[in-house]
Amino acid sequence: MKYAIIAAGEGSRLANEGVVTPKPLVCLNGEPMLDRLIRLFAANNASSVSIIINEEMDEVYEHVRNTTYSVPLDVVRKSTPSSMHSFYELSHKLGNEWFCLTTVDAVFREDEFSAYIDAFHHCAFTGDFHPSAADGLFAVTGYIDDEKPLYVETDENMTIRGFHDENVSNTRYVSGGVYCLNSSSIPVLRAAVEAGMSRMRNFQRHLLREGFILKAWPFAKIIDVDHPDDIQKAEWFLN
């Protein structure tokens, strides 16, 4: 199974608040966030990991180049205007396989992530999740601590019915920034980018309009590291 990491953001909020380390290399309990994800992916049947970093991240590039990992890496160096465009650049590395894509600052417990990947890999979502029933499995959480959360509306079977900027329907969940999808999403992504679409949340809405069946998989908590106090929250959570 292929994995991909979006790490092309500038981390401007962290930098403006005094964190000089590039976001992908911010340590949680002594381990850079980027390395932690690669380790987790390797432990969950990764055949390869593709990473996109922006062109200014020399420190991150040198770190990856000089670190030995237990799984093959593909590194793309390109500055992009949005996470959707970063996904577009990574799509050329994903081929025709099912894959898992995540942002570099999504922090979750290892056992929850393994259960999520196992459900996706074995097509065992509550007894009826299988390729003919769904095209993807998206991580969601009821823990809301984001400045601009994306609310994920689901039905009683955890089928996703909508993505909303506001909680317009008493939605329980927000997006966790982790996406498992089949390869049929790639041509849709490329056409959308070439048509001028931007932002990952708009692409997720577009998938629903295109008839993709997406399921939600709840995590107890997923933390986004955007501010210095998020680092402390994430370390406490993982401990």
C-alpha positions in Angstrom: 0.0 0.0 0.0 1.3 3.5 -0.9 1.4 6.4 1.5 1.8 10.1 0.9 2.5 13.1 3.1 1.7 16.7 2.4 4.5 18.8 4.1 4.7 21.7 1.7 3.2 24.4 4.0 5.4 27.2 5.3 4.4 26.7 9.0 4.0 30.4 9.3 1.9 30.4 12.4 4.5 28.4 14.3 7.3 30.6 13.0 5.4 33.8 13.9 5.0 32.5 17.4 8.7 31.7 17.9 9.1 28.1 16.7 12.2 28.3 14.3 12.2 24.5 13.5 10.4 23.8 10.2 7.0 22.2 11.0 7.9 18.7 9.5 10.9 18.5 11.9 9.1 19.7 15.0 9.6 17.0 17.6 7.0 15.2 19.6 8.6 13.4 22.5 11.9 13.6 20.8 10.8 12.4 17.3 10.2 14.7 14.3 6.6 14.6 13.1 7.7 13.6 9.6 9.8 10.7 10.9 7.0 9.6 13.2 4.6 9.3 10.2 7.1 7.4 8.1 7.7 5.0 11.0 3.9 4.5 11.4 3.4 3.9 7.7 6.3 1.4 7.6 4.6 -0.5 10.4 1.3 -0.5 8.5 2.4 -2.3 5.2 3.8 0.7 3.4 5.4 -0.2 0.0 6.6 3.4 -0.4 6.1 6.8 1.1 5.9 10.0 -1.1 6.5 13.4 0.5 6.1 16.9 -0.9 8.1 19.7 0.7 8.3 23.3 -0.4 11.3 24.6 -2.3 12.5 26.7 0.7 12.7 23.7 3.1 16.4 23.0 2.7 16.6 21.8 6.3 13.8 19.3 5.8 15.3 18.1 2.5 18.7 17.5 4.0 17.2 15.7 7.0 15.3 13.3 4.7 18.3 12.8 2.5 20.6 12.0 5.4 18.2 9.8 7.3 17.9 6.0 6.8 14.3 4.8 6.7 12.9 1.3 6.5 10.7 2.1 3.5 11.4 3.6 0.1 10.9 7.4 -0.1 10.0 9.6 -3.0 10.5 13.3 -2.3 9.0 16.1 -4.4 10.3 19.6 -3.8 7.8 22.1 -5.0 6.0 25.1 -3.5 2.2 24.9 -4.1 -0.7 27.3 -3.5 -2.8 24.7 -1.6 -2.9 21.2 -0.1 -5.0 20.1 -3.1 -2.2 21.2 -5.5 0.3 19.3 -3.2 -1.9 16.3 -3.6 -1.8 16.8 -7.4 2.0 16.8 -7.4 2.1 13.6 -5.3 -0.5 11.9 -7.4 2.1 11.2 -10.1 3.8 8.9 -7.5 0.8 6.9 -6.5 0.1 4.9 -9.6 -3.0 2.7 -9.7 -3.0 1.5 -6.1 -5.2 2.4 -3.2 -3.3 4.8 -1.0 -3.3 6.8 2.2 -2.7 10.5 2.2 -2.1 12.7 5.3 -0.9 16.1 6.3 2.4 16.2 8.2 0.9 17.8 11.3 -2.0 15.3 11.9 -1.3 13.7 15.3 -3.1 10.5 16.2 -2.6 7.5 18.4 -0.8 4.6 16.7 -3.3 1.9 17.7 -6.2 4.0 16.2 -4.3 4.5 13.0 -3.5 0.8 12.7 -7.2 0.0 13.2 -8.1 2.5 10.5 -5.6 1.1 8.0 -6.7 -2.4 8.8 -10.3 -1.5 8.1 -9.3 0.0 4.8 -6.9 -2.7 3.8 -9.3 -5.6 4.7 -12.4 -3.8 3.5 -14.0 -4.5 6.9 -16.0 -1.3 7.7 -18.7 -2.5 10.1 -19.2 -5.6 8.1 -20.1 -3.9 4.8 -17.2 -1.7 3.7 -15.8 -3.2 0.6 -14.6 -1.8 -2.8 -18.0 -2.1 -4.4 -19.6 -0.2 -1.5 -17.1 2.7 -1.1 -14.3 4.5 -2.9 -12.6 5.9 0.2 -12.3 5.9 4.0 -11.7 9.3 5.6 -10.5 9.9 9.2 -12.8 12.0 11.3 -12.9 13.0 14.9 -15.3 14.5 17.4 -12.4 16.5 18.9 -12.7 20.0 17.6 -9.7 22.3 18.2 -9.1 23.9 14.8 -9.5 27.5 13.7 -11.3 26.6 10.5 -12.6 23.0 10.9 -14.2 21.1 8.1 -17.4 19.5 9.4 -18.2 16.1 8.0 -21.8 15.1 7.7 -22.5 11.4 7.9 -25.6 9.1 7.9 -26.3 6.2 10.3 -23.9 4.0 8.3 -21.1 6.5 8.4 -21.4 7.3 4.7 -20.3 10.9 4.1 -23.2 13.1 2.9 -21.5 16.5 3.0 -18.5 18.6 3.9 -19.3 22.0 5.5 -17.4 25.1 6.6 -20.0 25.6 9.3 -21.8 23.2 11.6 -25.1 23.6 9.8 -26.6 20.2 10.7 -25.5 19.4 14.2 -22.6 17.4 12.7 -20.6 15.3 15.2 -17.4 15.1 13.3 -14.7 17.2 11.7 -12.1 16.1 9.1 -8.9 14.7 10.6 -6.7 15.4 7.6 -6.2 11.7 6.8 -7.6 10.2 3.6 -7.6 6.6 2.1 -8.8 6.5 -1.5 -8.8 4.2 -4.5 -6.9 5.1 -7.7 -10.1 6.3 -9.5 -9.8 9.5 -7.5 -6.6 10.5 -9.3 -8.1 11.4 -12.7 -10.8 13.4 -11.0 -8.2 15.3 -9.0 -6.1 16.1 -12.0 -9.1 17.3 -14.0 -10.2 19.5 -11.1 -6.8 21.1 -10.7 -6.5 21.7 -14.4 -10.0 23.4 -14.3 -8.8 25.8 -11.6 -10.1 24.2 -8.5 -8.2 24.8 -5.2 -8.3 23.7 -1.6 -8.6 20.1 -0.4 -12.0 20.7 1.1 -13.4 21.7 -2.3 -11.9 18.6 -3.8 -13.7 16.5 -1.2 -17.0 18.1 -2.1 -16.2 17.5 -5.7 -15.7 13.8 -5.1 -19.3 13.6 -3.7 -20.7 15.5 -6.7 -18.9 13.1 -9.0 -20.7 10.2 -7.3 -17.8 8.8 -5.1 -19.0 6.9 -2.1 -16.9 7.9 0.9 -17.1 6.5 4.4 -16.0 8.1 7.7 -13.8 6.3 10.3 -13.9 8.0 13.7 -10.8 8.6 15.8 -11.1 9.6 19.4 -8.8 12.6 18.8 -6.6 14.0 16.0 -4.6 17.1 16.8 -3.3 19.6 14.2 0.0 21.2 15.2 -0.4 24.8 14.2 0.7 26.7 17.4 3.4 26.2 20.0 0.8 25.1 22.6 -0.4 22.4 20.1 3.0 20.7 20.5 2.5 20.4 24.2 -1.1 19.1 23.7 0.1 16.5 21.2 2.9 15.3 23.5 0.5 15.0 26.4 -2.0 13.2 24.2 0.6 10.7 22.9 1.8 10.0 26.4 
